[in-house]
Amino acid sequence: MALTKVALFLALNLGLISIVHGNPPMVPTPPLVPTPPIAPTPSNGGSCPINPLKITVCSNVLLLLKLRINVPETEQCCPLLSGLADLDAAVCVCTAIKANLLGLIDIDIPVDLTLLLNHCNKTYPSSFTCSP
């Protein structure tokens, strides 16, 4: 009789242990974190009708201008901005700068933006602010 009780006790323990360890542990899923937008367009009334990624061609022009080296005639930045109004051109370049699409580290936004726009025969709009 004692042997039957021990066998029953061991069988129940073995059954309970297999049930408990047979289920995988419940791991909570990590919360979804929304990704921030690349760079919002400044709300000064202008808009950028071209893809800001295309503005990356302006980084070489801006670098040459800052180094006071003549910019070659084959540069592609000014033709890209030529069909835009001054405000729209400023918005496009500002958006590219704020998203760091130009890859420039040491940049003075108002000065460099004005320098680039002036080179492309655009005027920096007095009502426009490109804040970092």
C-alpha positions as CSV (number, residue, x, y, z in Angstrom):
1,M,0.0,0.0,0.0
2,A,2.8,2.4,0.8
3,L,4.4,1.6,-2.5
4,T,1.2,2.6,-4.3
5,K,1.0,5.9,-2.5
6,V,4.6,6.7,-3.3
7,A,4.0,5.8,-7.0
8,L,0.9,7.9,-7.1
9,F,2.7,10.8,-5.4
10,L,5.6,10.6,-7.9
11,A,3.2,10.3,-10.9
12,L,1.2,13.4,-9.8
13,N,4.5,15.4,-9.3
14,L,5.8,14.3,-12.6
15,G,2.5,15.3,-14.3
16,L,2.4,18.7,-12.6
17,I,6.1,19.4,-13.4
18,S,5.6,18.5,-17.0
19,I,2.5,20.8,-17.3
20,V,4.3,23.7,-15.7
21,H,7.5,23.4,-17.7
22,G,5.7,22.4,-20.9
23,N,4.4,25.9,-21.5
24,P,6.8,28.6,-22.7
25,P,7.2,31.7,-20.5
26,M,5.0,34.6,-21.4
27,V,7.2,37.4,-22.8
28,P,5.5,40.7,-23.3
29,T,6.0,42.3,-26.7
30,P,7.9,45.6,-26.7
31,P,5.8,48.7,-27.2
32,L,5.9,50.2,-30.7
33,V,7.6,53.6,-30.7
34,P,6.6,55.8,-33.6
35,T,9.5,57.1,-35.7
36,P,9.9,60.9,-35.8
37,P,9.6,62.7,-39.1
38,I,12.8,63.5,-41.0
39,A,12.3,67.2,-41.0
40,P,9.2,69.2,-41.0
41,T,8.8,71.8,-43.6
42,P,8.9,75.3,-42.1
43,S,5.6,76.9,-41.8
44,N,6.4,80.3,-43.3
45,G,4.0,80.0,-46.3
46,G,6.4,78.3,-48.7
47,S,6.6,74.7,-49.8
48,C,9.2,72.5,-51.4
49,P,7.8,70.9,-54.6
50,I,11.0,68.9,-55.2
51,N,12.3,65.9,-53.3
52,P,14.7,67.3,-50.5
53,L,17.0,64.3,-51.3
54,K,17.8,66.0,-54.6
55,I,19.1,69.0,-52.7
56,T,22.2,67.0,-51.7
57,V,23.9,68.1,-54.9
58,C,24.0,71.6,-53.2
59,S,26.4,70.4,-50.5
60,N,29.4,70.5,-52.8
61,V,28.5,74.0,-54.0
62,L,28.1,75.2,-50.5
63,L,31.4,73.7,-49.5
64,L,33.2,75.4,-52.4
65,L,31.5,78.7,-51.6
66,K,32.6,78.5,-48.0
67,L,36.2,77.8,-49.1
68,R,35.9,80.7,-51.6
69,I,36.7,78.5,-54.5
70,N,35.1,79.1,-57.9
71,V,32.1,76.8,-58.4
72,P,32.2,74.9,-61.7
73,E,29.7,75.7,-64.4
74,T,28.5,72.1,-64.4
75,E,27.2,72.2,-60.8
76,Q,23.6,70.9,-60.5
77,C,22.3,72.8,-57.5
78,C,21.3,76.1,-59.1
79,P,19.5,74.5,-62.1
80,L,17.5,72.5,-59.5
81,L,16.5,75.6,-57.7
82,S,16.0,77.8,-60.8
83,G,12.4,77.0,-61.4
84,L,11.4,77.8,-57.8
85,A,10.3,81.0,-56.1
86,D,12.7,82.5,-53.6
87,L,10.6,81.3,-50.6
88,D,10.2,77.8,-52.0
89,A,13.9,77.5,-52.7
90,A,14.7,78.6,-49.2
91,V,12.2,76.1,-47.8
92,C,13.8,73.3,-49.9
93,V,17.4,74.1,-48.8
94,C,16.3,74.6,-45.2
95,T,14.5,71.3,-45.1
96,A,17.6,69.6,-46.5
97,I,19.8,71.3,-43.9
98,K,17.6,70.5,-41.0
99,A,17.4,66.8,-42.0
100,N,21.2,66.9,-42.4
101,L,20.8,65.6,-46.0
102,L,23.7,67.8,-47.0
103,G,26.0,66.0,-44.6
104,L,27.5,69.2,-43.3
105,I,28.6,69.3,-39.7
106,D,29.7,72.9,-39.0
107,I,27.0,75.0,-40.5
108,D,25.7,78.5,-39.7
109,I,22.1,78.1,-41.1
110,P,21.2,81.7,-41.9
111,V,24.6,82.6,-43.3
112,D,25.1,79.5,-45.3
113,L,21.6,79.4,-46.6
114,T,21.9,83.0,-47.7
115,L,25.2,82.3,-49.3
116,L,23.8,79.4,-51.3
117,L,20.6,81.2,-52.4
118,N,22.6,84.3,-53.5
119,H,24.9,82.1,-55.5
120,C,21.9,80.7,-57.3
121,N,20.4,84.2,-57.9
122,K,17.8,83.7,-55.3
123,T,17.0,86.1,-52.5
124,Y,16.7,85.0,-48.9
125,P,13.1,86.1,-48.0
126,S,13.1,88.6,-45.1
127,S,10.0,86.9,-43.6
128,F,11.5,83.4,-43.7
129,T,13.3,81.8,-40.7
130,C,15.1,78.5,-40.9
131,S,15.5,77.6,-37.3
132,P,17.7,74.6,-36.3
